[in-house]
Each structure stands twice: as structure tokens, then as C-alpha cells.
Amino acid sequence: MLIKANKLTDSYTLANNNEIPVIGFGTWQSANGEEAYNAVKWALEAGYRHLDTAAVYGNETSVGQAIKDSGIDREDLFITTKLWNYQRNSYDDTLHAFSDSLTRLGLSYVDLYLIHWPEPIEYRDHWQKLNADSWQAMETIYQDGRAHAIGVSNFRQKHLDELFKTAKVAPMVNQIFLNPGDQEKSIVGYNKAHQILTEAYSPLGTGNLLKNAAIVKIAAKHDRSAAQILIRWNLEHGYLPLPKSTHKEFIQSNADVFDFQLDDEDHLALDQLDGQEKQHTDPHEHNFHKTVAFLD
Ligand code: A2P
């Protein structure tokens, strides 16, 4: 399927008309220190200009250092980070959490700030108010210009319906676990209907899909890697993939997806994988805890 993007720096347009590069470099599970630093350094050298981190990844410091050392103009970069389940008790807590992220990143603004998780276990009996309060703070941050766009992550329809009851600014992005094995058609359709861009974390199924026989077959047919097929699948659906790697060659090859396209037969085979992996986590069932290791 043809897509409009021809290179890494081509972009989607968010509901507020801001541009967002079509592929983001994922850093989930890249350890703070040398691992995250080198990964981001190699990603920037390979031409990625969109980086995705989060407070809970514990690597904002290294991501920020690699950005600084790259010497790339800030306005040429698109940086996302996320509000974790701690420091979320109130409007003020959210403002503090955001400031802490900016400090760790060494930045004066981010391009996108997301609520990371809709139903933290500690707040499960009042997640509606929790999200409304956090969102109000995100709106302040947005209006101050310290986040150029705001959104959510791992939200389902019920979370977004609830948020819309009090939101003055609509979320521009919903970042979810998304790949051919977990196609999440319901929330993807909802996002689209509400002008919310769908970002795909774990577009490679955290690596698990790379050995899937159907994907390996399509990769062989195009003389491409399985990862490239999966990234291309995301782009051809209009999603924004955030592939993660800590290896220089993978980082480079995962960006090399603009000179081939999947055909109808490939799409049919990939679309049939829906439900086969089922790795995603239901926000209502997952019991993350408020205090995480990197805060110790
Ligand atoms: P590594 O980080 O060791 O390079 P996802 O983006 O779906 O979460 O998948 C990330 C996983 O996929 C990581 O384990 C990463 O390994 C692996 N990975 C990323 N790109 C490739 C690639 N091109 N070939 C093989 N494995 C890859």
C-alpha cells in the first residue's frame, strides 16, 4: 500500500496541526546509562528525529544526554515523555512530575507529553478523577508551551469517554501496544473517529513476532527483514510505529522502510495474525505499583 511518507523525517499532522515524524525511536527497556545513551546516539546518527521515552523507563537522563551531545537543533527533534503512576495524586503532583522529567531530560519543553497509564492500582476506585486532575495539569503545561502536544497511552474507550467529560483540550495521541498480533481494532477505530493519532509501541511484538512464520515468509518475498515488514505494516495502516533496539544495525535497518511496499496478499496474511499473540495488558488488570525501582 502506498503511503505519503518517503523518509524518516516526513510527518503526520496532529489535531493541533503540529507535525510528528512518522517513525519514533522507542526506548522502553533500554537501561539508563550506556545502553540507552548509545541507542539514542545511533538512532540520531541514523536519521531518527523522533524519540520516545517515559519517566518509568528510568532512562530520561541518558536520552537527554545523548540529545545534548548530538548537537542537533532542538527544533529539529520531536521528544515524547510520559507521566508515570506516582506523583499523580493531584493537579500539582502532575506539574511536579512533568518538571522532574524536563530536568532529567535537560530540556525546556517536550513535543508530546502523555498520561502513561489510565488505571494505576492505587487509584482504581477513582481513576476517573485521577485522570481528570492529571489532564487539567497537562492542559496547563500545554497552554504554557512546555509541551507542544498532549495525549494518553494505554487508554481504552471507557477511559477516553470519561476524559472527554472534563477535557478542554482533546488528547492528540493515544500510544498503545499494537502490531499484527494485537490489532486493537476497537480502540484504533475510536482514536481515528476522534482525530487522535494512534502510536504503536512494541510494533515488533517486543521481538516475538520476528520469528512468526507468516511474517518471515513475507520478509523473504521482499528480501527484507521481519522487523521492516512489521514497521511497514504500521505505516501502511496510518499508525506511528515506535520500534526499539539497542543494536546499531537494527536501529539503522528499522529506519530503512521507505523503498518497498506490502501488497494485498501480504496485508491479508498479516491481518489474519490478529489475536494470535495476545501480549497486550488490560489496564484494568495490570498491577503496576506507584513506587518503581528508579526512584529508590
Ligand atoms: P534489541 O533491543 O536487543 O536490539 P519492540 O519494538 O516491538 O518492543 O521490539 C523490541 C525488541 O525487538 C528488542 O528485543 C530488540 O532487540 C528487537 N529488535 C528490534 N529490531 C530488531 C531487528 N531489526 N532484528 C531483530 N531484533 C530486533
Residues whose N, C-alpha, C, O or C-beta is under 5 A from the ligand:
A	BS01	A2P	S202 P203 L204 G205 T206 G207 A227 L242 P243 K244 S245 T246 H247 F250
